[in-house]
Amino acid sequence: MPSKMFARDFALSIAMCLLVTFAFGQSQDTNPAHRLQLKPAPVITHGAMSQEARRNVVTSAASSGSSQLPVWNYEVVSARDGRLYQGVLVGRNPNSRGSSASASVPTQLVPIILNFHSIATAVDFNTGVVTTTSGTATSDPTAPDTACFTGSNNVPLQLMAQSPIFKSDDFNFGGTDVGTTQYTDAFQRGNFWSRIDKSNYHVLLGPVKTFDPVVVDVPAASGLSLPADIFVPAFTMCGPEGLVDINFLDALVVNELTQLKGINPGTFPMFMIYNTGMSIGDPTNLGNCCAGGYHSINPAGPVTFQTYSPFDFDVSGLFVSSASDTAIVSHEAAEWMNDPYIINNTPAWGHTGQVAGCQGNLEVGDPLTGSEAPRTVGKNGFTYHLQELAFFSWFFGNPSLGVHGWDSDNGTFLTDAGAPCH
């Protein structure tokens, strides 16, 4: 097998909190201890190339115009620690004007059908251990789900394709209309609001191509299906929830990056699973549950990297409402846009969102995991969940470049991250 390398961000992930001893954080559910909450997963890297070497390759390619993605280099002296930082973001420099201020990235939406061969029969609430038996269950984002949806809007893949991740909506941040556009573009416009050409600046996902589904048989050791009533009387789910080992899924996705026609370093492939969390290890222990999504890279040549993002579109009711439907993918798509090659360091920050300790990277979703942006009703009538996101200036220091001088797109952060985290 040829050698390969990928780097994964601090993934959006979910912790077992059925017991009070496991519960932490706040949610919008009436009984948050009866749902699974969010926590960070470990950073995982493969291969010998260091982050510094990767940064040198990527920034050189960006400055020469040879990068496959439309990206721009930034340099900033942080007001938080007085140090110089540099990195790469998707899109055009916010100081660009006219037609040159807009960029778009061809995007592939790849549904994954998971066929499970292990079914949960019981959960030990004291240990989180799941008892299983042989059986079959399928998680299919391309099929109608009449248990979890009402009416004709019942195909998860179609709901995703019609969502504000890909379709335009009118976004208003604190009374300011930032544009009729996709959510991540609206965020990026708000992120650099004081600098951008407001008539022309955009960072868009598209054109979007939906691929035929990838069908996968999940070995019993790598995944299982939780029946809808497995947590009764604590709560019920509208349908079964799958658990799949994140390393099994990642190996599958990395292989598909080289097999699916049209995927290349200039595109952004997004791999969609449905009502399935990604366990960080053994799926029969809910203490390992779960990542909801991540963004990563894989080498595509000596100086090029393929970016990609698997994510869960989840409506089962297993997780807190702030992780529903497009909340997870809004987190990951925005983090990909602001740190596509996972090289963008920042002064240390933490003790917020899904980060209990300290970390030092430009991951715009992590500081506000669990905090919703205003929900959006699509033209299809479906109400979509979106996550609030942190602005560039929150990481590097005020005065903020963002709309209203805020440090996040829904105004939860009104000041920067402060002194470096310890």
Secondary structure in CASP SS format (residue, H / E / C, confidence):
PFRMAT SS
TARGET T0000
AUTHOR 0000-0000-0000
METHOD secondary structure of the structure
MODEL  1
M C 1.00
P C 1.00
S C 1.00
K C 1.00
M C 1.00
F C 1.00
A E 1.00
R E 1.00
D C 1.00
F C 1.00
A C 1.00
L E 1.00
S E 1.00
I E 1.00
A E 1.00
M C 1.00
C C 1.00
L C 1.00
L C 1.00
V C 1.00
T C 1.00
F C 1.00
A C 1.00
F C 1.00
G C 1.00
Q C 1.00
S C 1.00
Q C 1.00
D C 1.00
T C 1.00
N C 1.00
P H 1.00
A H 1.00
H H 1.00
R C 1.00
L E 1.00
Q E 1.00
L E 1.00
K E 1.00
P E 1.00
A C 1.00
P C 1.00
V C 1.00
I C 1.00
T E 1.00
H C 1.00
G C 1.00
A C 1.00
M C 1.00
S C 1.00
Q H 1.00
E H 1.00
A H 1.00
R H 1.00
R H 1.00
N H 1.00
V H 1.00
V H 1.00
T H 1.00
S H 1.00
A H 1.00
A H 1.00
S H 1.00
S H 1.00
G C 1.00
S C 1.00
S C 1.00
Q C 1.00
L C 1.00
P C 1.00
V E 1.00
W E 1.00
N E 1.00
Y E 1.00
E E 1.00
V E 1.00
V E 1.00
S C 1.00
A C 1.00
R C 1.00
D C 1.00
G C 1.00
R C 1.00
L E 1.00
Y E 1.00
Q E 1.00
G E 1.00
V E 1.00
L E 1.00
V E 1.00
G C 1.00
R C 1.00
N C 1.00
P C 1.00
N C 1.00
S C 1.00
R C 1.00
G H 1.00
S H 1.00
S H 1.00
A H 1.00
S E 1.00
A E 1.00
S E 1.00
V E 1.00
P E 1.00
T E 1.00
Q E 1.00
L E 1.00
V E 1.00
P E 1.00
I E 1.00
I E 1.00
L E 1.00
N E 1.00
F E 1.00
H E 1.00
S E 1.00
I E 1.00
A E 1.00
T E 1.00
A E 1.00
V E 1.00
D C 1.00
F C 1.00
N C 1.00
T C 1.00
G C 1.00
V E 1.00
V E 1.00
T E 1.00
T E 1.00
T E 1.00
S E 1.00
G E 1.00
T E 1.00
A E 1.00
T E 1.00
S E 1.00
D C 1.00
P C 1.00
T C 1.00
A C 1.00
P C 1.00
D C 1.00
T C 1.00
A C 1.00
C C 1.00
F C 1.00
T C 1.00
G C 1.00
S C 1.00
N C 1.00
N C 1.00
V C 1.00
P H 1.00
L H 1.00
Q H 1.00
L H 1.00
M H 1.00
A H 1.00
Q C 1.00
S C 1.00
P C 1.00
I C 1.00
F C 1.00
K C 1.00
S C 1.00
D E 1.00
D E 1.00
F E 1.00
N E 1.00
F E 1.00
G C 1.00
G C 1.00
T E 1.00
D E 1.00
V E 1.00
G E 1.00
T E 1.00
T E 1.00
Q C 1.00
Y H 1.00
T H 1.00
D H 1.00
A H 1.00
F H 1.00
Q H 1.00
R H 1.00
G H 1.00
N H 1.00
F C 1.00
W C 1.00
S C 1.00
R C 1.00
I C 1.00
D C 1.00
K C 1.00
S C 1.00
N C 1.00
Y C 1.00
H E 1.00
V E 1.00
L E 1.00
L E 1.00
G E 1.00
P E 1.00
V E 1.00
K E 1.00
T E 1.00
F C 1.00
D C 1.00
P C 1.00
V E 1.00
V E 1.00
V E 1.00
D E 1.00
V E 1.00
P C 1.00
A C 1.00
A C 1.00
S C 1.00
G E 1.00
L E 1.00
S E 1.00
L E 1.00
P C 1.00
A C 1.00
D C 1.00
I C 1.00
F C 1.00
V C 1.00
P C 1.00
A C 1.00
F C 1.00
T C 1.00
M C 1.00
C C 1.00
G C 1.00
P C 1.00
E E 1.00
G E 1.00
L E 1.00
V E 1.00
D E 1.00
I H 1.00
N H 1.00
F H 1.00
L H 1.00
D H 1.00
A H 1.00
L H 1.00
V H 1.00
V H 1.00
N H 1.00
E H 1.00
L H 1.00
T H 1.00
Q H 1.00
L C 1.00
K C 1.00
G C 1.00
I C 1.00
N C 1.00
P C 1.00
G C 1.00
T C 1.00
F E 1.00
P E 1.00
M E 1.00
F E 1.00
M E 1.00
I E 1.00
Y E 1.00
N C 1.00
T E 1.00
G E 1.00
M E 1.00
S E 1.00
I C 1.00
G C 1.00
D C 1.00
P C 1.00
T C 1.00
N E 1.00
L H 1.00
G H 1.00
N H 1.00
C C 1.00
C C 1.00
A E 1.00
G E 1.00
G E 1.00
Y C 1.00
H C 1.00
S E 1.00
I E 1.00
N E 1.00
P E 1.00
A C 1.00
G C 1.00
P C 1.00
V C 1.00
T C 1.00
F E 1.00
Q E 1.00
T E 1.00
Y E 1.00
S E 1.00
P E 1.00
F E 1.00
D E 1.00
F E 1.00
D E 1.00
V C 1.00
S C 1.00
G C 1.00
L C 1.00
F E 1.00
V C 1.00
S H 1.00
S H 1.00
A H 1.00
S C 1.00
D E 1.00
T C 1.00
A H 1.00
I H 1.00
V H 1.00
S H 1.00
H H 1.00
E H 1.00
A H 1.00
A H 1.00
E H 1.00
W H 1.00
M H 1.00
N H 1.00
D C 1.00
P C 1.00
Y C 1.00
I C 1.00
I C 1.00
N C 1.00
N E 1.00
T E 1.00
P E 1.00
A E 1.00
W E 1.00
G E 1.00
H E 1.00
T E 1.00
G C 1.00
Q C 1.00
V E 1.00
A E 1.00
G E 1.00
C E 1.00
Q E 1.00
G E 1.00
N E 1.00
L C 1.00
E C 1.00
V C 1.00
G C 1.00
D H 1.00
P H 1.00
L H 1.00
T C 1.00
G C 1.00
S C 1.00
E E 1.00
A E 1.00
P E 1.00
R E 1.00
T E 1.00
V E 1.00
G C 1.00
K C 1.00
N C 1.00
G C 1.00
F C 1.00
T E 1.00
Y E 1.00
H E 1.00
L E 1.00
Q E 1.00
E C 1.00
L C 1.00
A E 1.00
F C 1.00
F H 1.00
S H 1.00
W H 1.00
F H 1.00
F H 1.00
G C 1.00
N C 1.00
P C 1.00
S C 1.00
L C 1.00
G C 1.00
V H 1.00
H H 1.00
G H 1.00
W C 1.00
D C 1.00
S E 1.00
D C 1.00
N C 1.00
G C 1.00
T C 1.00
F C 1.00
L C 1.00
T C 1.00
D C 1.00
A C 1.00
G C 1.00
A C 1.00
P C 1.00
C C 1.00
H C 1.00
END
